Amino acid sequence: MVTGDASFIKKINRSLIISKIIEHGMISRADIAKITGLNKATISVQAADLLAEELIIETQQEHKNLGRRPIMLSINRQAGYSLGIDLDKRVITFTLSDLSGSPLDTQSIEIAASDYNLIVELVAKQINHYKQRCSHAPYGLIGVVIGIHGIVNNDESIYFVPHHRWHNKNLKADLQNETGINIYIENNANLCSFAEIVYKHYQSENLLSVSLYSGIGLGIMVNSKLLKGCDGYAGEIGHMIIVPDGLPCRCGNLGCWEQYASESSFMKQLSKSHHKENVTYDEINHWFVEQDAVTGALMKDYIKFLSYGLNNIINLYNPEILVINSELLRLYPNALEEIKAHLTSTVGQYRKLQISEFGKNACSMGACALAIKNFLEIKELSLAFDESKMQKEFSPQ
């Protein structure tokens, strides 16, 4: 039983009630009482406060039984909106979601340079644009979470971004000064794993997500919480050496995993073999369909090197669920079967291996979810969404 001062207990109860309303989508006061163990009076008071704050709404559920129709509580999806940003090497992706975590709008902007001040100006301009779009809602734009493809300190400052060569940047403070919005900074792989646990694998307490894009990152969820390490640097798995004295890496070592198993490394090899610059996913998909011999051979090697690293991760963490986030593998036929064929160790064990359904949207979706969690001040979050339905319901002024 939780003990403490009245305001603290009230805050805990509020968090629990909101979590259950979001988790179930629509739920009665009586069912909340059964699930949480809170008494009906406490739930009635909390529900009244949340209704007055416009964070939840009431609807009467249709039913064929005699008696009163139950009054159901659900989150007020249009009370506010969250913005998730994936700041990658050459593209910045902005995803706007409602309070239920359903994506409403996604926009990608290509960037040609790495100048910090120019990118801050661009991102701030976009944030202010979304801030204006959401100004009709009671809470407007509730927060912005930015996924960084690099090392983020526990205080949310940026330690190092390899692709942009940024060192010790306080993007959080710089953007808050320009926008007046709550800004949160997180590693992109952490946000990918958060998206998986929030949207797809809520019951899992031990999930790993490996992201294979411009580099390789590992998001680690243990007991449903992000494992970040002492300074926030845990998960830089792309710089695990798998080939001694191998290819040089920007980190200063030789033979790092991301030089062999990131999508950018594969595309460089593919471009060189096909004598073509800037290979696209559409072209790769076409070569897969046509069973192009060169692409097929490169893919076999790619999966071999990918499996080396995955085997090490499995031995290290013994995950319940291991999710691979990769557009390339989503396109490649029998990708999972070929990967599993390389994971033959009798020592390394995992329960489930799968390719993420989110693809390149994982980071920005995880960012949206984290903004919602921070805004509602809840301990646990479980979301579901129908993208095609929700997009039609967003009509900002």
ChimeraX attribute file (.defattr): number of C-alpha atoms within 10 A of each C-alpha:
attribute: neighborCount
match mode: 1-to-1
recipient: residues
	/A:1	2
	/A:2	6
	/A:3	7
	/A:4	8
	/A:5	7
	/A:6	9
	/A:7	9
	/A:8	12
	/A:9	13
	/A:10	14
	/A:11	14
	/A:12	15
	/A:13	18
	/A:14	21
	/A:15	17
	/A:16	19
	/A:17	23
	/A:18	25
	/A:19	22
	/A:20	20
	/A:21	20
	/A:22	24
	/A:23	20
	/A:24	16
	/A:25	16
	/A:26	17
	/A:27	20
	/A:28	18
	/A:29	19
	/A:30	16
	/A:31	13
	/A:32	21
	/A:33	17
	/A:34	11
	/A:35	10
	/A:36	13
	/A:37	9
	/A:38	15
	/A:39	13
	/A:40	15
	/A:41	11
	/A:42	13
	/A:43	19
	/A:44	14
	/A:45	12
	/A:46	19
	/A:47	21
	/A:48	12
	/A:49	14
	/A:50	18
	/A:51	16
	/A:52	11
	/A:53	13
	/A:54	17
	/A:55	21
	/A:56	21
	/A:57	18
	/A:58	16
	/A:59	14
	/A:60	12
	/A:61	14
	/A:62	10
	/A:63	10
	/A:64	6
	/A:65	7
	/A:66	6
	/A:67	7
	/A:68	10
	/A:69	13
	/A:70	15
	/A:71	15
	/A:72	18
	/A:73	24
	/A:74	21
	/A:75	23
	/A:76	18
	/A:77	21
	/A:78	23
	/A:79	22
	/A:80	24
	/A:81	31
	/A:82	30
	/A:83	30
	/A:84	29
	/A:85	29
	/A:86	28
	/A:87	24
	/A:88	21
	/A:89	20
	/A:90	14
	/A:91	13
	/A:92	20
	/A:93	20
	/A:94	26
	/A:95	23
	/A:96	24
	/A:97	31
	/A:98	26
	/A:99	25
	/A:100	26
	/A:101	30
	/A:102	25
	/A:103	26
	/A:104	19
	/A:105	15
	/A:106	16
	/A:107	10
	/A:108	13
	/A:109	13
	/A:110	11
	/A:111	16
	/A:112	9
	/A:113	11
	/A:114	14
	/A:115	12
	/A:116	14
	/A:117	11
	/A:118	12
	/A:119	15
	/A:120	15
	/A:121	14
	/A:122	14
	/A:123	21
	/A:124	20
	/A:125	15
	/A:126	14
	/A:127	23
	/A:128	16
	/A:129	12
	/A:130	19
	/A:131	21
	/A:132	14
	/A:133	16
	/A:134	24
	/A:135	15
	/A:136	16
	/A:137	16
	/A:138	15
	/A:139	17
	/A:140	18
	/A:141	27
	/A:142	24
	/A:143	25
	/A:144	27
	/A:145	28
	/A:146	30
	/A:147	26
	/A:148	23
	/A:149	24
	/A:150	25
	/A:151	24
	/A:152	25
	/A:153	18
	/A:154	16
	/A:155	13
	/A:156	19
	/A:157	19
	/A:158	22
	/A:159	18
	/A:160	18
	/A:161	18
	/A:162	15
	/A:163	15
	/A:164	16
	/A:165	12
	/A:166	15
	/A:167	13
	/A:168	13
	/A:169	16
	/A:170	14
	/A:171	19
	/A:172	19
	/A:173	15
	/A:174	15
	/A:175	21
	/A:176	15
	/A:177	13
	/A:178	15
	/A:179	17
	/A:180	14
	/A:181	17
	/A:182	18
	/A:183	21
	/A:184	23
	/A:185	22
	/A:186	26
	/A:187	30
	/A:188	29
	/A:189	29
	/A:190	28
	/A:191	31
	/A:192	33
	/A:193	29
	/A:194	31
	/A:195	28
	/A:196	26
	/A:197	26
	/A:198	23
	/A:199	18
	/A:200	16
	/A:201	17
	/A:202	17
	/A:203	10
	/A:204	17
	/A:205	16
	/A:206	20
	/A:207	26
	/A:208	31
	/A:209	28
	/A:210	26
	/A:211	30
	/A:212	25
	/A:213	22
	/A:214	16
	/A:215	25
	/A:216	26
	/A:217	27
	/A:218	26
	/A:219	26
	/A:220	27
	/A:221	23
	/A:222	16
	/A:223	11
	/A:224	20
	/A:225	15
	/A:226	19
	/A:227	16
	/A:228	18
	/A:229	10
	/A:230	9
	/A:231	11
	/A:232	18
	/A:233	16
	/A:234	19
	/A:235	22
	/A:236	16
	/A:237	21
	/A:238	22
	/A:239	21
	/A:240	16
	/A:241	18
	/A:242	20
	/A:243	15
	/A:244	10
	/A:245	11
	/A:246	15
	/A:247	15
	/A:248	12
	/A:249	14
	/A:250	12
	/A:251	9
	/A:252	9
	/A:253	15
	/A:254	19
	/A:255	19
	/A:256	26
	/A:257	24
	/A:258	28
	/A:259	25
	/A:260	25
	/A:261	24
	/A:262	23
	/A:263	22
	/A:264	17
	/A:265	18
	/A:266	21
	/A:267	19
	/A:268	14
	/A:269	15
	/A:270	20
	/A:271	15
	/A:272	12
	/A:273	12
	/A:274	11
	/A:275	9
	/A:276	10
	/A:277	11
	/A:278	9
	/A:279	15
	/A:280	11
	/A:281	13
	/A:282	10
	/A:283	10
	/A:284	18
	/A:285	16
	/A:286	13
	/A:287	16
	/A:288	17
	/A:289	12
	/A:290	11
	/A:291	11
	/A:292	12
	/A:293	11
	/A:294	12
	/A:295	18
	/A:296	15
	/A:297	10
	/A:298	16
	/A:299	19
	/A:300	14
	/A:301	14
	/A:302	17
	/A:303	19
	/A:304	19
	/A:305	21
	/A:306	20
	/A:307	19
	/A:308	17
	/A:309	21
	/A:310	21
	/A:311	20
	/A:312	16
	/A:313	18
	/A:314	20
	/A:315	15
	/A:316	11
	/A:317	17
	/A:318	18
	/A:319	24
	/A:320	18
	/A:321	22
	/A:322	25
	/A:323	23
	/A:324	24
	/A:325	30
	/A:326	21
	/A:327	19
	/A:328	19
	/A:329	19
	/A:330	18
	/A:331	16
	/A:332	16
	/A:333	12
	/A:334	10
	/A:335	17
	/A:336	16
	/A:337	9
	/A:338	14
	/A:339	20
	/A:340	14
	/A:341	10
	/A:342	16
	/A:343	17
	/A:344	11
	/A:345	10
	/A:346	6
	/A:347	9
	/A:348	17
	/A:349	17
	/A:350	14
	/A:351	9
	/A:352	11
	/A:353	16
	/A:354	13
	/A:355	18
	/A:356	25
	/A:357	16
	/A:358	20
	/A:359	17
	/A:360	18
	/A:361	21
	/A:362	24
	/A:363	34
	/A:364	31
	/A:365	33
	/A:366	31
	/A:367	37
	/A:368	32
	/A:369	30
	/A:370	27
	/A:371	28
	/A:372	26
	/A:373	18
	/A:374	15
	/A:375	16
	/A:376	17
	/A:377	16
	/A:378	18
	/A:379	14
	/A:380	17
	/A:381	22
	/A:382	23
	/A:383	20
	/A:384	15
	/A:385	14
	/A:386	10
	/A:387	14
	/A:388	11
	/A:389	12
	/A:390	18
	/A:391	15
	/A:392	9
	/A:393	10
	/A:394	16
	/A:395	11
	/A:396	12
	/A:397	9
